[in-house]
């Protein structure tokens, strides 16, 4: 959790890699990627964006647009635009990243599914909740098929799907999926795991959304304790 120290060492590593290997060497670009991440960790999103742009352009030039590392940088660049509130640009890059990953790795590859989830989030950020719901449903079903219902990535998709139903005002469906996510996280991670407690809080919110305030109070008490 010492992000300032991580930033300091990532800066040093990047500068030395650049000096020893050159700016376009894969190891230097890996260091540049790490440096961008460190700036994000300390909340300097403008600098994170600048370095992610540079890393993406250099990887595209050196490795090609469809190389997995280039696509990782494309996804990071999309995330950087989201961090500064430019959701239209975030959506554009997440669309491109998803389409390229689907083309190269197939629709069911874990990296493709990660990109699909990011794309769903982008649609939500731009206020297109129907499209967000559509992609979150697809991501959840594919992860369940490929990884199994109890895999952590599948449970994260289930959590996002529940939220999507809430965003479109379908609170009964939101409640159903939040109940399922809470029970599965409790089984897989244990009752006191942070993710389980997040799901417990979400479940409480769902009961409030359907007007069952007694149940909402009960679960919020449990979550707090």
Long-range contacts (C-beta under 8 A, 24 or more apart in sequence): 3-38, 3-41, 3-42, 4-42, 6-38, 6-41, 7-35, 7-38, 7-39, 7-41, 7-42, 10-34, 10-35, 10-37, 10-38, 11-35, 11-38, 23-58, 24-58, 24-61, 24-62, 26-62, 26-63, 26-69, 29-55, 29-58, 29-59, 29-62, 29-69, 30-69, 32-58, 33-72, 33-73, 33-76, 36-76, 36-80, 37-76, 40-79, 40-80, 40-83, 45-80, 45-83, 45-84, 46-84, 48-80, 48-83, 49-77, 49-80, 49-81, 49-83, 49-84, 52-76, 52-77, 52-79, 52-80, 53-77, 53-80, 65-100, 66-100, 66-103, 66-104, 68-104, 68-111, 71-97, 71-100, 71-101, 71-104, 71-111, 71-115, 74-100, 75-114, 75-115, 75-118, 78-118, 78-122, 79-118, 82-121, 82-122, 82-125, 87-122, 87-125, 87-126, 88-126, 90-122, 90-125, 91-119, 91-122, 91-123, 91-125, 91-126, 94-118, 94-119, 94-121, 94-122, 95-119, 95-122, 107-142, 108-142, 108-145, 108-146, 110-146, 110-147, 110-153, 113-139, 113-142, 113-143, 113-146, 113-153, 113-157, 114-153, 116-142, 117-156, 117-157, 117-160, 120-160, 120-164, 121-160, 124-164, 124-167, 129-164, 129-167, 129-168, 130-168, 132-164, 132-167, 133-161, 133-164, 133-165, 133-167, 133-168, 136-160, 136-161, 136-164, 137-161, 137-164, 149-184, 150-184, 150-187, 150-188, 152-188, 152-189, 155-181, 155-184, 155-185, 155-188, 155-195, 158-184, 159-198, 159-199, 159-202, 162-202, 162-206, 163-202, 166-205, 166-206, 166-209, 171-206, 171-209, 171-210, 172-210, 174-206, 174-209, 175-203, 175-206, 175-207, 175-209, 175-210, 178-202, 178-203, 178-205, 178-206, 179-203, 179-206, 197-223
